[in-house]
Amino acid sequence: MTPVLAKPLAVTAFDEWLDAFNRNDRAALTEFNARRFGEPEHNIEYLLRVTGSGSLSAYEVGALQR
């Protein structure tokens, strides 16, 4: 019998984040950020803009990098 290995913590965290991101779920993203980074609003507007429109214009990307 082959032992079942637990998922690495990074994989578990990424899966949690990806699920919230794919659902465009602000509450889930802020909860994830608060729990994992201690910053609930970190990159939220950027992430919601990306998921809402499917892409960002070059202007938006430049503005977000400032």
C-alpha positions as a Markdown table, in Angstrom:
| # | Residue | x | y | z |
|---|---|---|---|---|
| 1 | Met | 0.0 | 0.0 | 0.0 |
| 2 | Thr | 1.4 | 3.4 | -1.0 |
| 3 | Pro | 1.2 | 6.1 | 1.8 |
| 4 | Val | -0.9 | 9.2 | 1.0 |
| 5 | Leu | 1.2 | 12.3 | 1.3 |
| 6 | Ala | -0.3 | 15.6 | 2.6 |
| 7 | Lys | -0.4 | 18.5 | 0.2 |
| 8 | Pro | 2.4 | 21.0 | 0.8 |
| 9 | Leu | 1.3 | 24.1 | 2.6 |
| 10 | Ala | 2.1 | 26.3 | -0.4 |
| 11 | Val | -0.1 | 24.1 | -2.6 |
| 12 | Thr | -3.0 | 24.4 | -0.1 |
| 13 | Ala | -2.6 | 28.2 | 0.1 |
| 14 | Phe | -2.5 | 28.6 | -3.6 |
| 15 | Asp | -5.6 | 26.4 | -4.1 |
| 16 | Glu | -7.4 | 28.6 | -1.5 |
| 17 | Trp | -6.4 | 31.8 | -3.3 |
| 18 | Leu | -7.1 | 30.4 | -6.8 |
| 19 | Asp | -10.6 | 29.4 | -5.7 |
| 20 | Ala | -11.4 | 32.8 | -4.4 |
| 21 | Phe | -9.8 | 34.5 | -7.4 |
| 22 | Asn | -11.7 | 32.4 | -9.9 |
| 23 | Arg | -15.0 | 33.2 | -8.2 |
| 24 | Asn | -14.1 | 36.9 | -8.2 |
| 25 | Asp | -15.1 | 36.8 | -4.5 |
| 26 | Arg | -13.9 | 40.0 | -2.7 |
| 27 | Ala | -14.9 | 38.6 | 0.8 |
| 28 | Ala | -12.9 | 35.4 | 0.2 |
| 29 | Leu | -9.9 | 37.3 | -1.1 |
| 30 | Thr | -9.8 | 39.7 | 1.8 |
| 31 | Glu | -10.2 | 36.9 | 4.3 |
| 32 | Phe | -7.4 | 35.0 | 2.6 |
| 33 | Asn | -5.1 | 38.1 | 2.6 |
| 34 | Ala | -5.9 | 38.8 | 6.3 |
| 35 | Arg | -5.2 | 35.2 | 7.3 |
| 36 | Arg | -2.1 | 34.7 | 5.2 |
| 37 | Phe | -0.5 | 38.2 | 5.0 |
| 38 | Gly | -2.2 | 40.3 | 7.7 |
| 39 | Glu | -3.2 | 42.8 | 5.0 |
| 40 | Pro | -6.9 | 42.2 | 4.1 |
| 41 | Glu | -6.9 | 44.8 | 1.2 |
| 42 | His | -3.6 | 43.8 | -0.3 |
| 43 | Asn | -3.9 | 44.0 | -4.2 |
| 44 | Ile | -7.7 | 43.5 | -3.9 |
| 45 | Glu | -8.7 | 46.2 | -6.4 |
| 46 | Tyr | -6.1 | 45.0 | -8.9 |
| 47 | Leu | -7.3 | 41.4 | -8.6 |
| 48 | Leu | -10.9 | 42.3 | -8.9 |
| 49 | Arg | -10.2 | 44.4 | -12.0 |
| 50 | Val | -8.3 | 41.5 | -13.6 |
| 51 | Thr | -11.0 | 39.0 | -12.9 |
| 52 | Gly | -13.9 | 41.3 | -13.8 |
| 53 | Ser | -12.7 | 42.3 | -17.2 |
| 54 | Gly | -10.4 | 39.4 | -18.1 |
| 55 | Ser | -7.5 | 41.8 | -18.8 |
| 56 | Leu | -6.1 | 45.1 | -18.0 |
| 57 | Ser | -5.2 | 47.9 | -20.4 |
| 58 | Ala | -1.5 | 49.0 | -20.6 |
| 59 | Tyr | -2.6 | 52.3 | -18.9 |
| 60 | Glu | -4.2 | 50.4 | -15.9 |
| 61 | Val | -1.1 | 48.2 | -15.5 |
| 62 | Gly | 1.2 | 51.2 | -15.5 |
| 63 | Ala | -1.1 | 53.0 | -12.9 |
| 64 | Leu | -1.1 | 50.0 | -10.6 |
| 65 | Gln | 2.7 | 49.7 | -10.7 |
| 66 | Arg | 3.2 | 53.3 | -9.4 |
